């Protein structure tokens, strides 16, 4: 338009110039002449758009209220226009305005929330770094039901991933919810280079973690600080900042978990039920073996385009960056949680959490001041150190430890009591539940589980009787007559009463 208006100002604008420009812009000559006339009238060299409806803050608010439903917002605008006596816009006009003035990601966020909005964002990729310069760690719940001592549970996986090579350095699997013990076990497996772990392995320079309570625990922080490893806690709800481990989480879900039996994300029938609800579940041992085999495949056979067609292990071995590691004999002791208190060896051993721990090496050392280190939640064994010199004295095991059969009986008994309580609570809630009739007009809710006067009186009377019997004293309150069919004791005869009286009297005389 600047060029055309320059020619027009010099008096050299011709129809051929307009035709040539219109062909280049893929518009009609009539449209281009209209732009020229508008520019002559207003000195506006930009293309002036037609007056159109613009999305306001109020419209955005109503879109959020109706969860992105444009038709519902249009109905409100029509009602407002009708009340004001003005003409209402069409739904297509509002649709075009929303698509023009609100970004695609914002529209997804107004409909589904923040996670949907982030799906339309562009994230930068960190440059490739040398091996062991940075690790990322995370927990992921396996979407697979596994048989753990007769119960179906979904295990949790904890792993450490090398950012530079995408190699899985260490993995730990727990049948239940993960804890700091899972992190320490995975960290120990990640650092060591000896079989069956490594390569890859060694000490990283820093570890990026989320703000989970177990990752931020004192035990994990002290262990990593002892290795001079910097911990980088990421802001909450920012999984894109640890994209390497999130990529492994997603790959495991698509490439491994989806192929296992009792996968919770499998296809469903029309009624929402599983296609094979009675499919046999893997045992926990079999699941761990399968997962570790997949980790070996990922490291040794999975060729990745981001690594120029190399496997993570090849990329790790080809990296000349020197390794820093810890002797195997010291690694286990350094990845234990410090008890933090000084204790004394007694004739019963070492007391910890109201339990006694003993070992053969304690003979002759009663009275020695010691400190304990232990793996979290592994209370069957502790490591004992001298309190003054920090010398490792040895391991101590729990005295009078129950056998596996006793533990199994105890767990089954606890499970039976849990199920009984659950059944009792469900029955109570079912009896307490109040049902209401369906309404077709605006009216107060109407109960449908109607109780007659006689039923209410009988139930209240029975409840009062039960409460009275619970606190009754036979000497202060007469008992109710026995139920029909009970055998009552015979009253004593006169001869029996006379014999009892003589016996009592004779005893007193003697």
Buried (B, 14 or more C-beta within 10 A) or exposed (E): BEEBBEBBEEEEBEEEBBEEBBEEEEBEBEEBEEBBEBBEEEEEBEEEEEEEBEBEEEBBEBBEEBEBBBEEBBBBBBEEEEEEEEEBBEBEEBEBBBEEBBEEBBBBBBBEEEEBBBEEEEEEEEEEBBBBBBBBBBBBBBBBBBBBEEEEBBBBBBBBBBBBBBBBBBBBBBBEEBBBBBBBBBBBBBBBBEEEBBBBBBBBBBBBBBEBEBBBBEBBBEBBEEBEBEBEBBEEEEBEBBBBBBBBBEBBBEEBBEEBBBBEEBEEEEEEEBEEEEEEBBEBEEBBEBBBEBBEEBBEEBEBEEBEEBBBBBBBBEBEEEBBBBEEEEBBEBBBBBBEEEBEBEEEBBEBEEBBBBBEEBEEEEEBEBBBBBBBEEBEBBBBBBBEEEEBBEEBEBEEEEEEEEEEEEEEEEEEEEEEEEEEEEEEEEEEEEEEEEEEEEEEEEEEEEEEEEEEEEEEEEEEEEEEEEEBEEEEEEEEEEEEEEEEEEEEEEEEEEEEEEEEEEEEEE
